[in-house]
Amino acid sequence: MGWKETLADKLSTYADSEFDYIETNNISDASKIDLGCTGIYIEATTIYFEIKNITHLLRENGRRKTAQAYTMFKEVLTAISEQNEGFVNCFSPNAFLVIYPGKEETLKRATEDAMRIASAISEKYKTQFSFITGLEFAMGIDHGHLMGSKNLEDNNNERITWFGTSLYKAMRISKECARPFYIGISGSVYHNLPDELRTTTRRILGIRKSIEMWTKVTYQYENVKKHLYQTNHKISLDEA
């Protein structure tokens, strides 16, 4: 049988079969997923981390330095997120997903980690990233259900392919964010955050006052006017 006939048989098998999946929040080890299934279904909070200007980086710094920076971003995201039961997925050559399986309790963890990531890259480890010029990044956060599929013989959760409205909404939100407002969250995430992640205190004219951390921004999502919330607030790694 030639390759075209083999391909036709495979496509027919996929098209005629039900897409099976299991519901789970434990995907730290993809080998635990039943080999009889072809996908997994989870509820999660997702950080979409975007390298904003990848073509500029390639043009001005070259492939090697850009690849170095990409690897360093991944190290930062992994080191911070794994402290809060998140995991990193290499989504594309200029983006990562940081996924926190679970219900609304993951909103706080993901938002705090995004603030730590912003602090780590722009402050704590700024010197280490100084070898590459013009580095810009942003993060969008949303919560919802995701469907993941993988090669059944591949037990690496980094190579699961994820689909879900919340993922693409987080992606869209990141497009609206830029230095110094590195982080954007959906309206539903904002309204479900605890007070300590919505307001902070500052001394104004000698008086400590509570102020809003987030700025409300209008944007278009699927031709519908929506609101997101941006912040330049960070959490120092020294507080971790």
N, C-alpha and C positions, 0 to 999 in steps of 0.2 A: 504494500500500500504506500502511495506517495505522500509527501508532506501535506499536500492540499486536501487529500481525502482524510488524512489523520486529523487535520484541523477542523474539517467539516464535521467529523464524528464528535470531536470534543465540544464544539459549539452546540451541536444538537443535544448532547448530554446536558450541558448547562441550561439550555433553553427549555428543555422538557422536564427538568427536575425542580422540585421545591427548594427554595433557599432556606436551609435549616439553620437554626442558631440556638444558643443557650444564653440565659440571663445570668450575669455574674458581675461582681465588683472586684474579684481577685484575678487580676491578669498580670501580676508581677512575673509570673512564670507561665509563658504561653503553652508550655508542654502539658500543663494541667488541664487545658481545654480538651474536651472529648474529641478524639480524632475522627469521630463520626459526624461531627458538625462542620459547617463551612463558614460559620460566623459567630460573633458574640454581640450581645446587646447590653449596654450599660447606661446608667445614669451617672453624669459626671459634670464637674466644672472644668472648663477648658481655657487655658491661656494660649492664645495664638501669638507667638513671638516672631516678629518680622524684622529682617534686616532691610531697612528702607531703601537703600540705594545701591543694590548689588552691582548694577552695571557700571556705576561710577567707581566703585571699589575695584572692579576688575580693570577698568581703563586706567585708573590712576596708580594702582598698587600691584597689579598683575595677579595671575592665578594663584601663585604660591602663597602670597601674603593673605589673599582673600580666603583661601582654603584654611590657612592657619587660624584666621579670625573666626571662621565658621566652627572649627573644632573647639576653640576656646569658649565660644558662646555655649556650645553644648556642654562643656565641662561645668560652666557656671550654673546653667539651668539644672543639670543633673544633681550637682552637689547640694543645691538649695532645696529643690523639690523633693528629693528622696528623704529629707528630714520630716516631711509632712505627708508621706505616702503618695506622692505624685510620681509620675514617670514621664520620660521625654520620648517623643516620637519625631523622627526626622521627616518632616512633611514635604519639603521641597528644598532646592538649592539655596533659597533665601528665607526659609521659615522653619520653625519647630512648633510642635504642639506639646504643651505640658498638661497632662490629664490627671485629674483627681477623682477617681471613682467614688461615688457616694451621692447622698442627697444634699439638702441645703447646708448641712454642716461643713461641706467642702468649700463653700463660698468664701468664708473667712480665711481658710488656709491658703487658697489660691490667691486671693487679693493681697494678703500679707507677703506671700512669696514673690508676687510681682513687684511689690515695693522693695523687697530685699534684692531682687535681681537688678532693678534700676539703680539701687545704691551700689551694688557690687561692680557693675560695669562702668558707671559714670563717676564713681568716687573711689571706692575701696581698691579696685584693681585697675584704675585708670592708667597707671604707669605701664602695666603689662600690655595694655591695648594700644599704647601710644605709637607702636611701630607701623600702624596702618592709619592713613589719613582719611578724613571724611566719613568716619563711622557713625551711622545713625540707626536707631532701632526704635521699635514701639511694640506695645502689647495690647491686645483686645481680649476681654474676658466675658464669657457667657456660660449659662448652665442649661443642660437639657440631656436628651437621650442620644446616644451614638451607636451606630452599627459598625462593627469591625469585621474585616475578612482577611484571611491569610492563607498562604500555602500550607497545606496540612503537614508537610514535612519540615516546616520551618518553625522552630520553637523560640524565636527571638521576638519579643513583643514590640521592639522598635520597628519591625517591618510589617506590623498590622496596618492595613489601610482603613482609615476611618471616614465615615460619612455621617452627616447630621446637620440639621438646621442651625443648632447652637454653634457648631464649629464654623460654619460659613458666616454667621452673624459676628462671631469673635473676629474673624478675618476682616470683615467689613469695618468693624469698629477700629481695628488697628490702623486702617488707612486714614482715619480721621485724627490720629495722634502723632505727635512729633515733639522733639525736644522743646521745652523742658517737661512737657506733659506727656511723659512716656507711656502712661497707662490710661486705658479707657475701659469702662464697664457698661453693660446694658442696663436699662432701667430696672429690669426685674432683679438683677444682681444688686444694684444700689439699694433698692427698697427692702432687701432682705439682709443687708449687712447690719451688724451690731453697731450701736452708737459710737463705740470707740474707733470704728473704722470709717465713720462718716463725719465726725467732727474732731478737732484738736484744740488745744488751748495755746494762746500766745499772749505775751504781755504787750498791751497797747497803752501808751501814755502812763506806764507804771501800774496798770490794772490788768490782771489776767482775765482774758475773755475767751469764750468758746466760739470758734469760727468753723465754717464749713470747709472740709477738705476738697470737695469736688465741685467742678464747674459743669453746669448743664449745657449741652450742645445739641443742636438740631441737625439731623442728617437724613439722607434718603436710603431706605433699605427696601428693595424690591418695589420701587416706585411708591412707597408709603413713607410719610414723614414720621420719624422716630426720634427718641431722645437717648443720648448716651451721656455718661458722666466721665470727665477727665480729671486727672490729678497730677501734680508734680511732687506729691508727698512720697517720701522714701522711708524705709526702715533700715537703719544701720546694721550691718552684720555683727557689730560689736554688741548689739542687743539680743542676738540670737542665742 
